[in-house]
Amino acid sequence: MKYMMLMQFGQQAEFPPISTWPPEDVLAHVEFMHGVTEKFTASGELVDAQGLAMPDQARTVRAGDSGIPVVTDGPYPETKEFLVGYWIVDCESQERAFELAAFVSAAPGPGGKPLSMPIEVRQVMSAPPEELSTL
């Protein structure tokens, strides 16, 4: 089964913004994240992983008249949390996805202390639920 693990930062974070960390702590964190990709690749569980641009680079798009894109610029001051990156993993069970998420959650922060950051885990659906496919 495939799962998406979402890493979000925001006001609920129990650690200071990465922009305030000493350079050596930022480097240790980035190296850990590279190691996550290597570990998940080596286990055969990695499908995809990407970091995302900051919210001030985000755009919201809606269909306008005749389907013409209507683009709204950021930043969005009301944004309290934002998606930093994600992993899509293919593993044998939800419990295994939870183990992988816990590993990522323990990424080092200031002073090398594990951040214990929240990682949202969601199953990637391959088809609509059965009750919808019979309509």
C-alpha positions in Angstrom: 0.0 0.0 0.0 1.1 3.5 -0.7 1.2 6.2 1.9 2.0 9.9 1.7 3.8 11.3 4.7 3.4 15.1 5.0 5.8 17.3 6.9 4.3 20.6 8.0 5.7 23.5 9.9 3.9 26.3 11.6 2.9 27.9 14.8 2.3 24.6 16.4 5.9 23.6 16.1 7.6 23.2 19.4 11.0 24.3 18.0 12.4 27.6 16.7 12.2 28.4 13.0 15.1 26.8 11.0 16.2 30.3 9.9 17.3 30.9 13.6 19.4 27.7 14.0 23.2 27.7 14.0 24.6 26.7 10.6 25.9 23.4 11.9 22.5 22.4 13.1 20.9 23.3 9.8 23.5 21.2 8.0 22.9 18.2 10.3 19.2 18.4 9.7 19.6 18.6 5.9 22.1 15.7 6.0 19.6 13.7 8.0 16.9 14.4 5.4 19.2 13.2 2.6 19.8 10.1 4.7 16.0 9.5 5.0 15.8 9.4 1.2 18.8 7.0 1.0 17.3 4.7 3.8 13.8 4.6 2.2 15.4 3.9 -1.3 17.6 1.1 0.1 14.6 -0.6 1.7 12.7 -0.4 -1.6 9.9 1.7 0.0 10.5 5.1 -1.5 8.2 6.1 -4.4 8.8 9.9 -4.3 10.0 12.6 -2.0 10.1 16.3 -2.5 10.7 19.5 -0.6 8.5 22.4 -1.3 9.0 26.1 -1.8 8.0 28.5 1.0 4.4 29.7 1.3 5.3 33.1 -0.1 5.9 31.4 -3.4 2.6 29.6 -3.4 -0.2 30.5 -5.8 -3.9 29.5 -5.7 -5.5 28.8 -9.0 -9.2 28.7 -9.8 -11.0 28.3 -13.1 -12.4 31.6 -14.2 -14.7 32.4 -17.2 -14.2 29.8 -20.0 -11.7 27.9 -17.8 -9.1 30.7 -17.9 -6.8 30.4 -14.8 -7.3 33.0 -12.2 -4.1 33.1 -10.1 -4.0 34.6 -6.6 -0.5 35.4 -5.2 0.9 34.8 -1.8 2.1 35.2 0.9 -0.9 34.4 2.9 -0.7 36.1 6.3 -3.5 33.9 7.7 -1.4 30.8 7.0 -0.5 29.3 10.4 0.9 26.0 9.1 2.5 25.1 5.7 3.6 22.0 3.9 7.4 21.8 3.8 7.7 18.5 1.9 6.4 15.0 1.5 7.4 11.4 1.0 5.3 8.8 -0.8 6.2 5.3 0.4 5.0 1.9 -0.7 5.1 -0.5 2.3 3.3 -3.6 3.6 1.1 -2.0 6.2 -0.1 1.2 7.9 2.0 0.3 10.9 5.1 0.3 8.8 4.2 3.7 7.4 3.9 4.9 11.0 7.4 3.6 11.8 8.8 5.4 8.8 7.0 8.6 9.8 8.3 8.3 13.4 11.9 8.0 12.0 11.4 11.2 10.0 9.8 12.9 13.0 13.0 12.4 15.0 15.1 14.6 12.6 17.7 16.6 14.5 17.0 20.2 15.5 19.0 22.8 17.4 21.7 21.2 19.4 21.0 17.8 17.7 17.9 17.3 19.8 15.2 15.3 17.9 12.5 17.6 16.8 9.6 15.2 17.2 7.8 17.1 14.5 4.3 16.0 13.5 4.2 13.9 10.3 0.8 13.4 8.8 0.3 9.9 7.2 -2.4 9.3 4.6 -3.0 6.3 2.4 -2.8 7.1 -1.3 -6.1 5.9 -2.8 -5.7 4.0 -6.1 -9.4 4.0 -6.9 -12.7 5.5 -5.6 -14.3 3.7 -2.6 -16.4 0.7 -3.7 -19.6 2.4 -2.7 -18.9 5.2 -5.1 -17.9 3.0 -8.1 -21.4 1.4 -8.2 -23.3 4.7 -8.6 
